[in-house]
Amino acid sequence: MLKTLIIGADGVCPDYILGSINKYPHLHRMVKSGAFSSYSAYVQKGYQHSYVSEINWASIYTGLAPWEHKVTVKVGAGCRTPEMERFQSLSPFWQILNAQGMTVGLWAADCCVEPVEIDGYVVSARYEMLETPDPVRTSRRTLQVCRKDQRILDLIRGEAPPRLYPRTLEQQGVSFAQMQKDPELALRKIEEYHFQDALENFAQELEFFYQAMCSAQEKYPVDVLYFYTPTTDLIGHCAMYCDNSDVVVKAYQLLDQYVGKWLDALQPENVFFLSDHGMSNFKDLVQCSDERVRREAFAARDNVIWLPNGYIAFEARNGALLFTAHGLKGTFIAAGPDIRHTEVKDMRTLDIYPTLLEMMRVKIPEGRGGFVQDIFDRPIVNAEKLFRADKVQYRSVAVLQCFSPSWTDIVLNELYIRERFARFTVVGEEKYRDIFLHNPRVSRFLPYSEFNPTKFDAVYCGIYNESAGLTGHIRVH
């Protein structure tokens, strides 16, 4: 019997899923019986200096913070490139489960190209990111296995569908300059085309991996199956041009349909559904009732299209339009016989790894900063790691606005990520009150005139080197 099925979908927005759960019957069934959370991910509130998906998934796999696992797409001293062997010394969840005698099957897992041998098998799905306005809008997926796992590839029929990218503006017969000059024209063109062709391609991807996973589980069963798709991230970036985007909703409904198919076919005892972060339109970075202040606060104000519906669009490097930055919240849903129905509050990325291991009744390795979430209806194996909200004491921390709102947000969010048990107050210009309070990581706003440093446990200000584009913070009280 399959003990656990884990479905990872990049960038799935919890507001869409948990806010309209009736649209997704199979996820709804999980939520009704299990635990769910709109949790805080490793994300900056903006489009600069943010944590990429590889960093988030590496933290989910290992229970380590980004500065601990150092897995990144960037090349630098001490960095680990996102290849599977880089996890060998980090005790990823599959390694811990293997040590306890459980077999694991990984399908298309992010950061797991160039597979290594595990007890079970690994099928990676490598592709090249399309970073230029090339007229060919597909990137081939190449399945990879190590020699031991060639038998899995022998079960698979046909080739994996290619990864589809949205049409360029040139292919749509319009330029970014035209759209920027005439926002009404821009909105009409976007309504005509906002990556609708992604849906058929996504359905092909899901069907391919559904068939492959079911065949493999029938022939070479494992205890834990993990499947990952990056497509939900790409669709969110390139189709979320309005509230309740039809393409985004339909993509999530497709994914929900296949969640149901996997549940019916594989009959797992437990199931996890999660994303590494969410999606937010750029307008959410500067939510404010005063349009003048909103535009002033947006650092890239002259390089975007201000759409009539309030949304903001960039031209992406690959020639298409980009509507979203990574959202601060990720989606987490867990269901199983030992999991009770509850909404989980104050959950972070680092809590996924220990909560998964607790679900499998496995001890958590030393050196993990996350917590087991209080979702289990049984005695806890890792009782010392159980998160007890009633025992937490939060520090009161003030962050001084020393720069524009966008750079202050970067400083604030980095502090939030590194200080788990703190409540943050921004001290800044009154006209930016709404913008700062729209950040769910901010508890309170004070104008400079009302600030008293003695009322806080700690006070920080940001440091910013404009020429190098570097930011940081320093404690001043």
C-alpha positions as CSV (number, residue, x, y, z in Angstrom):
1,M,0.0,0.0,0.0
2,L,1.2,3.5,-0.8
3,K,1.9,5.2,2.5
4,T,2.2,8.8,1.3
5,L,1.6,10.7,-1.9
6,I,3.2,14.2,-2.1
7,I,2.1,16.6,-4.9
8,G,4.2,19.7,-5.3
9,A,2.9,22.4,-7.6
10,D,5.1,25.5,-8.0
11,G,3.6,28.9,-7.3
12,V,0.0,27.7,-6.5
13,C,-1.7,30.7,-4.9
14,P,-3.5,29.9,-1.6
15,D,-6.0,32.7,-2.2
16,Y,-7.2,31.0,-5.3
17,I,-7.3,27.5,-3.7
18,L,-8.4,28.0,-0.1
19,G,-10.4,31.2,-0.9
20,S,-12.5,29.3,-3.5
21,I,-12.2,25.7,-2.4
22,N,-15.5,24.7,-3.8
23,K,-14.1,25.0,-7.3
24,Y,-11.6,22.2,-6.5
25,P,-13.6,19.2,-5.3
26,H,-10.7,16.8,-4.6
27,L,-8.6,19.4,-2.7
28,H,-11.8,20.4,-1.0
29,R,-12.3,16.8,0.2
30,M,-8.7,16.9,1.6
31,V,-9.3,20.3,3.3
32,K,-12.6,19.1,4.9
33,S,-11.0,16.1,6.5
34,G,-7.4,17.3,7.0
35,A,-5.1,20.3,7.8
36,F,-4.5,23.3,5.7
37,S,-2.5,26.5,5.8
38,S,-1.6,29.6,3.8
39,Y,1.9,29.5,5.1
40,S,4.8,32.0,5.0
41,A,7.3,31.1,2.2
42,Y,10.8,32.3,1.5
43,V,9.8,35.3,-0.7
44,Q,10.6,39.0,-0.8
45,K,7.7,41.3,-1.3
46,G,8.8,42.5,-4.7
47,Y,10.4,41.6,-8.0
48,Q,14.1,42.2,-6.9
49,H,16.4,40.1,-4.7
50,S,13.7,37.5,-4.1
51,Y,14.2,33.8,-3.3
52,V,13.7,31.6,-6.4
53,S,11.8,28.4,-6.5
54,E,14.9,26.2,-6.3
55,I,15.7,27.7,-2.9
56,N,12.2,27.1,-1.5
57,W,12.0,23.5,-2.7
58,A,15.5,22.8,-1.3
59,S,14.3,24.1,2.1
60,I,11.2,21.9,1.8
61,Y,13.3,18.8,1.0
62,T,15.9,19.4,3.7
63,G,14.3,21.4,6.5
64,L,17.2,23.9,6.2
65,A,17.1,27.6,5.7
66,P,18.5,29.0,2.4
67,W,21.7,30.2,4.0
68,E,22.1,26.7,5.5
69,H,21.5,24.5,2.4
70,K,22.9,27.1,-0.1
71,V,21.2,25.5,-3.1
72,T,20.7,28.1,-5.7
73,V,20.7,28.7,-9.5
74,K,23.5,31.3,-9.0
75,V,27.1,30.2,-9.2
76,G,29.3,31.4,-6.4
77,A,31.6,30.4,-3.5
78,G,29.9,27.9,-1.2
79,C,26.8,27.6,-3.4
80,R,25.3,24.3,-4.4
81,T,23.8,24.1,-7.9
82,P,20.3,22.5,-8.1
83,E,21.4,18.9,-8.9
84,M,20.5,15.9,-6.9
85,E,23.9,15.0,-5.7
86,R,24.2,18.4,-4.0
87,F,21.6,17.1,-1.4
88,Q,23.7,14.1,-0.4
89,S,25.1,15.7,2.8
90,L,21.9,17.6,3.7
91,S,19.6,14.7,4.8
92,P,16.7,15.3,2.4
93,F,13.5,13.6,3.3
94,W,14.0,10.7,0.9
95,Q,17.3,9.9,2.5
96,I,15.8,9.9,6.0
97,L,12.9,7.7,4.9
98,N,15.3,5.3,3.1
99,A,17.2,5.0,6.4
100,Q,14.0,3.9,8.1
101,G,13.4,1.2,5.5
102,M,10.9,3.1,3.3
103,T,11.2,3.3,-0.5
104,V,10.6,6.6,-2.3
105,G,9.8,7.4,-5.9
106,L,10.6,11.0,-7.1
107,W,9.0,12.3,-10.3
108,A,10.2,15.5,-12.0
109,A,11.4,16.9,-8.6
110,D,12.8,20.4,-8.8
111,C,16.5,20.5,-8.0
112,C,16.9,16.8,-8.8
113,V,18.3,16.7,-12.3
114,E,21.3,14.3,-12.8
115,P,19.7,11.7,-10.5
116,V,21.6,9.6,-8.0
117,E,20.6,6.2,-6.6
118,I,18.1,6.0,-3.8
119,D,16.1,3.2,-2.3
120,G,13.3,3.4,-4.7
121,Y,13.9,5.4,-7.9
122,V,14.3,8.9,-9.3
123,V,12.9,10.2,-12.7
124,S,13.9,13.8,-13.4
125,A,12.5,15.9,-16.1
126,R,15.1,18.3,-17.3
127,Y,14.3,21.3,-19.5
128,E,16.0,24.6,-20.5
129,M,14.4,27.9,-19.4
130,L,13.4,30.1,-22.3
131,E,15.0,33.4,-21.5
132,T,14.9,35.1,-24.9
133,P,12.1,36.1,-27.4
134,D,12.9,33.0,-29.5
135,P,10.0,32.3,-32.0
136,V,10.1,28.7,-31.0
137,R,8.0,28.7,-27.8
138,T,8.6,25.2,-26.5
139,S,11.4,23.6,-24.5
140,R,11.9,19.9,-24.6
141,R,11.6,17.8,-21.4
142,T,14.3,15.2,-21.2
143,L,13.7,12.3,-18.7
144,Q,16.7,11.2,-16.8
145,V,17.3,8.2,-14.5
146,C,20.5,6.6,-13.1
147,R,21.5,3.2,-14.4
148,K,19.6,1.3,-11.7
149,D,16.3,3.0,-12.6
150,Q,16.4,2.3,-16.3
151,R,13.6,-0.2,-15.7
152,I,11.2,2.7,-14.9
153,L,11.8,4.4,-18.2
154,D,11.1,1.1,-19.9
155,L,7.5,1.3,-18.6
156,I,6.9,4.8,-20.0
157,R,5.0,5.2,-23.3
158,G,6.0,8.0,-25.6
159,E,7.9,11.2,-24.8
160,A,7.2,13.7,-22.1
161,P,5.3,16.7,-23.5
162,P,7.5,19.8,-24.1
163,R,7.3,22.8,-21.8
164,L,5.2,25.6,-23.5
165,Y,5.9,29.3,-23.1
166,P,3.5,32.1,-24.0
167,R,3.6,33.8,-27.3
168,T,5.8,36.9,-27.6
169,L,4.2,40.3,-28.0
170,E,5.6,40.4,-31.6
171,Q,3.8,37.1,-32.3
172,Q,0.7,38.8,-31.1
173,G,1.2,41.7,-33.4
174,V,1.8,44.4,-30.8
175,S,4.8,46.0,-29.1
176,F,5.3,46.8,-25.5
177,A,5.7,50.5,-26.3
178,Q,2.3,50.5,-28.0
179,M,0.7,48.8,-25.0
180,Q,2.4,51.1,-22.5
181,K,1.2,54.2,-24.5
182,D,-2.4,52.9,-24.7
183,P,-3.4,50.9,-21.6
184,E,-6.9,50.3,-23.0
185,L,-5.4,48.7,-26.1
186,A,-3.1,46.7,-23.8
187,L,-6.0,45.3,-21.8
188,R,-7.9,44.3,-25.0
189,K,-4.9,42.5,-26.4
190,I,-4.3,40.7,-23.0
191,E,-8.0,39.6,-22.9
192,E,-7.6,38.2,-26.4
193,Y,-4.5,36.2,-25.4
194,H,-3.3,35.5,-21.8
195,F,-1.7,32.1,-22.3
196,Q,-4.8,30.1,-22.9
197,D,-2.8,27.5,-24.9
198,A,-1.1,26.6,-21.7
199,L,-4.1,24.5,-20.6
200,E,-3.9,21.9,-23.3
201,N,-0.1,21.6,-22.7
202,F,-0.6,21.3,-19.0
203,A,-3.3,18.6,-19.4
204,Q,-0.8,16.6,-21.6
205,E,1.9,16.9,-18.9
206,L,-0.4,15.8,-16.1
207,E,-1.7,12.8,-18.1
208,F,1.8,11.7,-19.1
209,F,3.0,11.7,-15.5
210,Y,-0.2,10.2,-14.2
211,Q,0.1,7.2,-16.6
212,A,3.8,6.8,-15.9
213,M,3.4,7.0,-12.1
214,C,0.6,4.5,-12.0
215,S,2.5,2.0,-14.3
216,A,5.6,2.3,-12.1
217,Q,3.6,1.9,-8.9
218,E,1.9,-1.2,-10.2
219,K,5.2,-2.8,-11.4
220,Y,7.7,-1.5,-8.8
221,P,5.7,-0.2,-5.8
222,V,7.3,2.3,-3.4
223,D,6.1,3.6,0.0
224,V,6.2,7.3,-0.8
225,L,5.6,9.0,-4.2
226,Y,6.5,12.6,-4.9
227,F,5.4,14.5,-8.1
228,Y,6.3,18.1,-8.9
229,T,5.1,20.4,-11.7
230,P,6.7,23.8,-12.5
231,T,3.9,24.7,-14.9
232,T,1.5,26.3,-12.4
233,D,4.3,28.8,-11.7
234,L,4.6,29.8,-15.4
235,I,0.9,30.0,-15.8
236,G,0.5,32.2,-12.8
237,H,3.2,34.6,-14.0
238,C,1.8,34.9,-17.5
239,A,-2.0,34.6,-17.1
240,M,-2.9,36.3,-13.8
241,Y,-3.8,39.6,-15.4
242,C,-7.0,40.1,-13.5
243,D,-8.9,38.9,-10.4
244,N,-9.8,35.2,-10.7
245,S,-8.1,34.8,-14.1
246,D,-9.9,32.1,-16.1
247,V,-6.7,30.4,-17.2
248,V,-5.3,30.2,-13.7
249,V,-8.6,28.8,-12.3
250,K,-8.8,26.3,-15.1
251,A,-5.2,25.2,-14.6
252,Y,-5.8,24.7,-10.9
253,Q,-9.0,22.7,-11.8
254,L,-7.0,20.5,-14.1
255,L,-4.5,19.9,-11.3
256,D,-7.3,19.2,-8.9
257,Q,-8.8,16.7,-11.4
258,Y,-5.5,14.8,-11.5
259,V,-5.2,14.9,-7.7
260,G,-8.5,13.0,-7.7
261,K,-7.2,10.5,-10.3
262,W,-4.0,9.9,-8.4
263,L,-6.0,9.4,-5.2
264,D,-8.4,6.9,-6.8
265,A,-5.7,5.0,-8.6
266,L,-3.0,4.9,-5.9
267,Q,-5.1,4.9,-2.8
268,P,-2.5,6.5,-0.6
269,E,-2.8,6.4,3.2
270,N,-1.6,10.0,3.5
271,V,-1.5,12.9,1.0
272,F,0.3,16.2,1.0
273,F,-0.5,19.0,-1.5
274,L,1.8,22.0,-1.4
275,S,3.3,24.9,-3.2
276,D,6.6,26.6,-2.5
277,H,5.1,30.1,-2.6
278,G,2.1,31.9,-4.1
279,M,1.6,34.6,-6.8
280,S,0.8,38.3,-6.4
281,N,0.3,40.9,-9.1
282,F,2.8,43.7,-8.9
283,K,-0.1,46.0,-7.8
284,D,-0.1,44.2,-4.5
285,L,3.3,45.6,-3.7
286,V,1.8,49.1,-3.6
287,Q,-1.8,48.8,-2.5
288,C,-3.0,52.3,-1.7
289,S,-6.1,54.3,-2.2
290,D,-4.1,57.3,-3.5
291,E,-3.1,56.6,-7.1
292,R,-0.4,59.2,-7.1
293,V,1.3,57.7,-4.0
294,R,0.8,54.2,-5.5
295,R,2.7,55.1,-8.6
296,E,5.3,57.0,-6.8
297,A,6.0,54.1,-4.5
298,F,6.5,51.6,-7.4
299,A,10.2,51.6,-8.1
300,A,9.8,50.5,-11.8
301,R,6.9,52.8,-12.5
302,D,8.3,53.9,-15.9
303,N,9.0,50.4,-17.1
304,V,5.6,48.8,-16.7
305,I,2.0,49.0,-18.2
306,W,-0.5,50.4,-15.7
307,L,-3.6,48.5,-16.8
308,P,-7.1,50.0,-16.5
309,N,-8.2,47.2,-14.1
310,G,-5.5,48.2,-11.6
311,Y,-3.1,45.4,-12.5
312,I,0.5,46.0,-13.6
313,A,2.5,44.2,-16.4
314,F,6.2,44.0,-17.3
315,E,7.7,42.7,-20.5
316,A,9.6,39.5,-19.6
317,R,13.0,38.7,-21.0
318,N,11.4,35.9,-23.1
319,G,9.3,38.4,-25.0
320,A,5.9,37.7,-23.3
321,L,4.1,39.7,-20.6
322,L,4.7,39.1,-16.9
323,F,2.0,39.9,-14.4
324,T,3.1,38.5,-11.1
325,A,5.9,38.3,-8.6
326,H,6.2,35.4,-6.2
327,G,3.6,35.8,-3.4
328,L,4.5,35.7,0.3
329,K,2.2,32.7,1.1
330,G,2.4,29.1,-0.1
331,T,-0.3,26.5,-0.1
332,F,-0.2,23.5,2.3
333,I,-2.9,20.7,2.6
334,A,-2.4,17.4,4.4
335,A,-4.9,14.6,4.9
336,G,-4.6,11.1,6.4
337,P,-6.0,8.9,9.2
338,D,-3.9,10.6,11.9
339,I,-4.5,14.2,10.8
340,R,-7.3,16.2,12.2
341,H,-9.3,18.9,10.5
342,T,-7.7,22.2,11.4
343,E,-6.4,25.4,9.9
344,V,-2.8,25.9,10.7
345,K,-1.6,29.4,11.7
346,D,1.9,30.8,11.8
347,M,3.4,28.1,9.6
348,R,6.7,28.6,7.8
349,T,8.5,26.7,4.9
350,L,10.8,25.0,7.4
351,D,7.9,23.4,9.1
352,I,7.0,21.2,6.1
353,Y,10.0,18.9,6.5
354,P,9.5,18.0,10.2
355,T,5.7,17.7,9.7
356,L,6.2,15.3,6.8
357,L,8.6,13.2,8.9
358,E,6.3,13.2,11.8
359,M,3.5,12.0,9.6
360,M,5.8,9.1,8.7
361,R,6.6,8.6,12.5
362,V,10.3,9.2,11.8
363,K,12.7,11.2,14.1
364,I,13.8,14.5,12.8
365,P,17.5,15.0,12.3
366,E,19.4,17.5,14.5
367,G,19.9,21.1,13.4
368,R,16.5,21.7,12.0
369,G,14.9,25.0,12.9
370,G,11.3,24.2,11.8
371,F,8.5,22.7,13.9
372,V,6.1,19.9,13.7
373,Q,2.7,21.5,13.2
374,D,0.0,20.6,15.7
375,I,-2.2,18.6,13.2
376,F,-1.9,15.1,14.5
377,D,-4.6,13.2,16.4
378,R,-2.2,10.9,18.1
379,P,0.9,11.0,20.4
380,I,3.8,12.8,18.7
381,V,7.0,11.0,17.9
382,N,8.9,14.3,17.8
383,A,7.2,15.9,20.8
384,E,10.2,18.2,21.5
385,K,9.7,19.8,18.1
386,L,5.9,20.3,18.3
387,F,4.8,23.9,17.7
388,R,2.8,25.2,20.7
389,A,1.3,28.5,19.8
390,D,0.2,29.1,23.4
391,K,3.9,28.9,24.6
392,V,5.3,31.4,22.1
393,Q,6.4,34.8,23.2
394,Y,6.9,37.3,20.4
395,R,9.4,40.1,20.5
396,S,8.3,43.6,19.5
397,V,10.6,44.8,16.6
398,A,10.5,48.2,14.8
399,V,11.9,48.6,11.3
400,L,12.7,52.2,10.3
401,Q,11.9,53.3,6.8
402,C,15.2,54.8,5.6
403,F,14.6,54.4,1.8
404,S,11.7,54.0,-0.6
405,P,8.9,51.5,0.3
406,S,10.2,48.9,-2.1
407,W,13.7,48.8,-0.5
408,T,12.3,49.0,3.0
409,D,10.1,46.0,2.2
410,I,13.2,44.1,1.2
411,V,14.8,44.8,4.5
412,L,11.6,44.1,6.4
413,N,11.0,40.8,4.8
414,E,14.5,39.6,5.3
415,L,14.2,40.4,9.0
416,Y,10.8,38.6,9.1
417,I,12.3,35.5,7.5
418,R,15.2,35.4,9.9
419,E,13.4,36.3,13.1
420,R,10.6,33.7,13.6
421,F,9.1,35.0,16.8
422,A,8.8,38.7,16.2
423,R,6.0,41.2,15.5
424,F,7.0,43.9,13.2
425,T,6.1,47.6,13.3
426,V,7.2,49.8,10.4
427,V,8.1,53.4,11.3
428,G,7.8,55.6,8.2
429,E,6.2,58.3,6.2
430,E,2.5,58.5,6.8
431,K,1.6,58.5,3.1
432,Y,2.9,55.0,2.8
433,R,0.8,53.6,5.7
434,D,-1.6,51.6,3.5
435,I,1.3,50.1,1.5
436,F,3.2,48.8,4.5
437,L,0.0,47.5,6.3
438,H,-0.9,45.6,3.1
439,N,2.1,43.4,3.8
440,P,0.8,40.5,6.0
441,R,4.2,40.4,7.7
442,V,3.6,43.9,9.2
443,S,1.6,44.0,12.4
444,R,1.6,47.8,12.9
445,F,2.6,51.1,11.3
446,L,3.8,54.3,13.1
447,P,4.6,57.7,11.6
448,Y,8.1,59.0,12.6
449,S,6.5,61.5,15.0
450,E,5.0,58.8,17.2
451,F,8.1,56.6,17.4
452,N,9.6,55.8,20.8
453,P,12.5,53.3,20.6
454,T,12.1,52.3,24.3
455,K,8.7,50.7,23.5
456,F,10.4,48.0,21.4
457,D,12.6,45.0,22.2
458,A,14.7,45.8,19.1
459,V,15.0,48.5,16.4
460,Y,16.5,48.0,13.0
461,C,17.3,50.2,10.1
462,G,18.2,49.2,6.6
463,I,21.5,49.6,4.7
464,Y,21.5,50.0,1.0
465,N,24.4,50.3,-1.5
466,E,22.7,51.6,-4.7
467,S,25.7,51.1,-6.9
468,A,26.0,47.4,-6.0
469,G,22.3,46.8,-5.4
470,L,23.0,45.3,-2.0
471,T,20.7,45.6,1.0
472,G,21.0,44.6,4.6
473,H,20.1,45.8,8.1
474,I,21.7,46.9,11.3
475,R,20.3,46.9,14.8
476,V,20.3,50.4,16.3
477,H,18.5,49.8,19.6
